[in-house]
Amino acid sequence: MTAQLEQGTETVSAHHQWVWMDGNMVSAEEASVSVTTQAFNYGTAVFEGIRAYRDNRTGQLNVFRLRDHIERLLNSARLLMINDLPSRQAIENSILELLVKNEANQDCYIRPIAFKKNLLPKMGFGVKLSGISTGFSVNSLNMPSRQSAQGISCSVSAWRRVPDTAIPVRAKITGSYVNSALAMETAMNGGHDDAIMLNIHGCVSEATTSNIFIVKNERLITPPLHAHILDGITRNTVIQLAGAYLNCDIEERDILPSELYAADECFLTGTGREISPVRKIDQYELNSDQESSLTLKLKSLYMKAVRGEMNDFGHWLTAVGSRDI
Ligand code: PMP
């Protein structure tokens, strides 16, 4: 089976053998859904992208910020009225159990999906949220961390980030990724690696599957949550790491396109993207991947945190294989 990962992440064929499907551990080939599935027809599913990293000193595999991802999954599910999901603790346990069953011992990626399944008896055909059963699956695959410190090229997209008044932006809803796919495709067609989207107010919002930061005069600036962005867990990680280790101001405020182009540095943050320096935005070159950049300092701190090399942030890691599940 070929694994199609979040936009901008290398495509690899490394799906693990076992998958959770509605409470059963089944082989990946068996974990399929019917064409009548509501989520397949209308995009009514919510999901998470989670990474687990190997601590190279001990060989231990740790899931990064598992609890935060599952909390966001459950909040996303609530907005789509996806009920009857297992508890947060049960979902966490099932993810750890899945990784053990798949004998995962390298960096990997975990994809839980909660989805609208079948119309309940006597429910009429059509687009809706209530009166539909729930499906829940988790699959995982090997996914090495991105090694390159070299920056990526981005364009500012003509496609605006879907506003919260159309689809809740704080939820990871599969249907809203049509917006990301359109923007990514146009960017790749123009020879770029990713697209930066403006919101309906013309301010910088985020990239297709990652949040954005700029650096200007050693100040770290990122769009606020009300800029119609996903409340990214990596974004939050960067804010905490910058506050703890780098003596720099962090501003959460609107960014106009001209300020983006005039930035000293820019980087994208996301579970899949990790910390990706942006070396060019349209025709404007930036200093994001220079050796002394704040971007590379943050990238290095981030990689230490996810690999368990930062005692202060050990609570972000959940060990695979050490819990009674
Ligand atoms: N924005 C969008 C639209 C995303 O899909 C993602 C990836 N989940 C992000 C931002 C980054 O979020 P996180 O850091 O929690 O992975």
Boltz pocket constraint, residues with backbone or C-beta under 6 A from the ligand:
constraints:
  - pocket:
      binder: B
      contacts: [[A, 49], [A, 180], [A, 206], [A, 207], [A, 208], [A, 209], [A, 210], [A, 211], [A, 229], [A, 230], [A, 231], [A, 232], [A, 233], [A, 234], [A, 235], [A, 269], [A, 270], [A, 271], [A, 272]]
      max_distance: 6.0
